[in-house]
Each structure stands twice: as structure tokens, then as C-alpha cells.
């Protein structure tokens, strides 16, 4: 009996590997999420298009809109990113390979980047020209206005959407830190000063002053949730409130949504960001693609994600052979962008605060004075609002075309660390309504101090540590302090500390501090370096062998 159980377990594991799928358990608390509590609730019905069953694909994706995104019988398409030009033409930079390729789906390492265009952001996109070889494409405009296409181990740069393209490579400085899962599957978001934040496949944060200049690693731990998962395909974007990140567990076929004030410190929201079945039609029918990978977003003038495009495949990748009925394409799904809200209350509510006020902005096609189901609204920290709690409406008043809403402070659950309170409810039509706002009592463009490994030296019988501290933030830092600890016999011991003067953004300083000499020559030690700057705390763990005579 034991041998039979072992055999069955072995077969199950093999089948899971072959099927590229395993079931991930969900937290029990997720069952209490209300509509709009999870990112997946933002996906909207695909716009009506050319519905057809006379095409490739398994039954689970038939009939489908064949004019959505890009597909044809000559090529298998995969990841892509959309850029809009000044003439309102939409440019899709998408990778693909010939359907006749002998390795089927696993021809992807020889992907070609195609430039396709369409008059609608939903397609159909038609190939205009070929750019070059590459995979995992990501498109963005650098600080100098040039268009940049990232691909694994290379980039292509042009003055405009149509090229010509110059092939090159990014420069990366890991700054004494291990690179988290290698430099592939990169994703980029422009910061308010034109510089760029990049997140690599493993969830490490990197900063470049221009998007084309050197990328410096500033984190030594992943941003991803501390749970079991085979994470890849991160996508980041910055909107008018915060940084957003979605990462996919490809084996579990579940993605997670994270938010950040600065692009370095992330919090994970409850619920799935996306799962199979998110591509549905107006009548409720679903294009049940087997896998959704390589998500990218298209943004409006406020940075809100208005649509997502995915690489999708109708079956297991191992089942997609040359010239068969299986293939892949790049699809586009609209997203609920949320409403624009502004916090009118100037100070963090306390026990004496009776109410809190926000303004909901009118937009084309949206009148907040008539279109909102006021009784459904809840406002406050995402941690409570996503579960149907939060503050309720007390009163409203008109402000031009906008609407000012006054909420009770009961149930807000706001703390000094809450950088983006959430509004959640319904339109009068019954559809989900949500929005985030910044708050006046939080500083968003703060300094981001990060240190390299100390340079230990011995002179006149004293041990010193020279530490290069750099500011990758968007403002001059406050006066702060640095503390250096060593772990000996599993106990942390403070060996050096010192004050840090203000450091301008993108500047650095060398801080030399005296250190207690408790080391043995040639031994490798575990160190932890803390930088305390205002309310921010940077932590850098590293190993080093102090240079003793």
C-alpha cells in the first residue's frame, strides 16, 4: 500500500510539472473580500469585435475576438507593449516566431521583435516592420525623449516610434549586493523627475537617472510577498498617487498586486491580481486561455492603467507544436481605471477629529454628483475597505462639476504610514467604483539612502570603516545616522555608529567611523548596516572579511 501511495504521489508530481500548473491555497480571509477588494475585479468586458470559430485554438478559446490584439496563422506571438504616438496611432512592440518553427512554442529563445500598429488600442494590430531579435520586450520613453525597447540582454533605441533602431545594452551596477534571480524580465516606471525605477525578475529595485544611464541596485531583498511561488513577469507603473506592481506565479497561475510610495518599500494587497478567465465578453462568455503571462499596462494622462495586454496560449506550452492547431497571441483587456479623488482634510485624523473630506473629480462620461451610489461608499485604509468596512458618508456638497464627500472618521483605520487611502463602492449602474488619494501629511518624494559595503582599514592601532552612502531619492535627505552591527555567535553587536549630514539627490558621501575591533584575521563575518533618516530605515545585510594586518 505504501509503495502504491508513493507511486501515485510521484505520478501526481510529474503530471503537475508537465501541466505547468499546481493549485495554490488561498488565505481564508480572501473569502471576505468585497467586489473591488482584489485587483482582478478591475478587468472589464472585452470590446465587441470580430467573433470567429474559424481559426486555430482549442475549444476553450473558441469562438473569440480574432481582431483583439494581434494574431494570425503565420506566427505565434507572445509578450508585447503598447506606446501611443502624437498622431494617436497605437504602436505594439511584440515578439513572435514562425508557426512553422520546428520547436513549436519553445522556439521563443529565437523570438523576433515586430513593430505593429493599429488605430485602436485594442487592435487589430498589423505588422509594419521588424526591429530585431529579442524576448520579454518592454517599451518606455527615456528622460531625453528617446524610445527604448528592452529585451533580454539588450535594448533598442530610436528617436521615434518608427525607428531607425540602434541596438545596445544597459549598464548595471549591483552595488555589492547579489542580483535577485538575474537580470531578465525587467520592467520600468518613470519617476516624477524623469528618472527611472526598474524592478528585475526577482523583485529587486534599481534606479537610473535617465532610463538609459547606469541602473544601480538599491535593494538586497525581493519586493514580492513572502509566500511560496514561482514568480516572474513583474510589471510596474506609476500613477498620480503611487507605484503599482503585479507579479505572476506562473506555476500556480495566480498573480499578486503590490503598492508602494517610493518604488522600494512595497505592501501586498489581498486577493488575486489576475487568474485564468479574466478575458470575457459583454455577454459573459469567456475566452478561457490556459495561461496569461507577461502582463503590460497602457496608461492615461494621470498614469492610471486603462487596459492590460497579455501573452496567452490556448494549451500547455509543451502541446504547441509546429503547424498544429495550438498557438499563442497577445490580447488586450480593458481595465476600470478608478476615479480621481483628492484629500481635502489637511492633517492626520486623531481621536478629536469628527470627519474627513475628499473631492471626487468629474470626468468625461462621469458625473460624480449623479452617477455614484453614495450609500455603497466606504473610505479608509485598504486593509479595511477591501473587506467591506471603512468610514461611511455623512454628507455631500457640489464643487463646480465635482463632488465633495464628508465621511465619518469611525472605521477609517488610517495611520501615519498609510500613503494612499482607498474609496470603494458602486456606481448607480451597479458597476464597481474605486479610487486612491494622496494625503497632505505624507511626504512622497523622499530621500532614499543606500550604502555600499564598508572599506575596513587599520591604522595607528585603530579599525575604521569607510562607508559610501548614496541618495537615490527625489529630495535632499534629512540629517540621520548610521549603525553597523556584526553577528557573532548568533548575537548582533554594535561596532560602529555615526551621524550623517544631509545628502543631495543623486549625490554621495564617504562616512568614516571608528569600529570596535572584535575580529579574527581572515574570517568572514555577517554584517547588518542600518541607515536611519527621518521615518525611513534602510537595511543592508552583507558578508565581509575585515582587512586586518
Secondary structure as GFF3:
##gff-version 3
##sequence-region A 1 549
A	DSSP	alpha_helix	2	19	.	.	.	ID=ss1
A	DSSP	three_ten_helix	28	32	.	.	.	ID=ss2
A	DSSP	three_ten_helix	39	42	.	.	.	ID=ss3
A	DSSP	beta_strand	51	52	.	.	.	ID=ss4
A	DSSP	three_ten_helix	59	61	.	.	.	ID=ss5
A	DSSP	beta_strand	64	65	.	.	.	ID=ss6
A	DSSP	beta_strand	75	84	.	.	.	ID=ss7
A	DSSP	beta_strand	90	98	.	.	.	ID=ss8
A	DSSP	three_ten_helix	104	110	.	.	.	ID=ss9
A	DSSP	beta_strand	112	118	.	.	.	ID=ss10
A	DSSP	beta_strand	126	133	.	.	.	ID=ss11
A	DSSP	beta_strand	138	141	.	.	.	ID=ss12
A	DSSP	beta_strand	147	151	.	.	.	ID=ss13
A	DSSP	beta_strand	154	158	.	.	.	ID=ss14
A	DSSP	beta_strand	166	168	.	.	.	ID=ss15
A	DSSP	beta_strand	172	173	.	.	.	ID=ss16
A	DSSP	beta_strand	187	190	.	.	.	ID=ss17
A	DSSP	beta_strand	196	199	.	.	.	ID=ss18
A	DSSP	beta_strand	205	208	.	.	.	ID=ss19
A	DSSP	beta_strand	215	217	.	.	.	ID=ss20
A	DSSP	beta_strand	231	238	.	.	.	ID=ss21
A	DSSP	beta_strand	243	249	.	.	.	ID=ss22
A	DSSP	beta_strand	254	260	.	.	.	ID=ss23
A	DSSP	beta_strand	266	268	.	.	.	ID=ss24
A	DSSP	beta_strand	291	299	.	.	.	ID=ss25
A	DSSP	beta_strand	305	313	.	.	.	ID=ss26
A	DSSP	three_ten_helix	317	319	.	.	.	ID=ss27
A	DSSP	beta_strand	328	334	.	.	.	ID=ss28
A	DSSP	beta_strand	341	343	.	.	.	ID=ss29
A	DSSP	beta_strand	355	360	.	.	.	ID=ss30
A	DSSP	alpha_helix	368	371	.	.	.	ID=ss31
A	DSSP	beta_strand	372	380	.	.	.	ID=ss32
A	DSSP	alpha_helix	382	385	.	.	.	ID=ss33
A	DSSP	beta_strand	393	399	.	.	.	ID=ss34
A	DSSP	beta_strand	402	408	.	.	.	ID=ss35
A	DSSP	beta_strand	421	427	.	.	.	ID=ss36
A	DSSP	beta_strand	432	437	.	.	.	ID=ss37
A	DSSP	beta_strand	449	451	.	.	.	ID=ss38
A	DSSP	beta_strand	455	459	.	.	.	ID=ss39
A	DSSP	beta_strand	462	471	.	.	.	ID=ss40
A	DSSP	beta_strand	480	488	.	.	.	ID=ss41
A	DSSP	beta_strand	491	500	.	.	.	ID=ss42
A	DSSP	beta_strand	508	515	.	.	.	ID=ss43
A	DSSP	beta_strand	525	533	.	.	.	ID=ss44
A	DSSP	beta_strand	536	544	.	.	.	ID=ss45
###
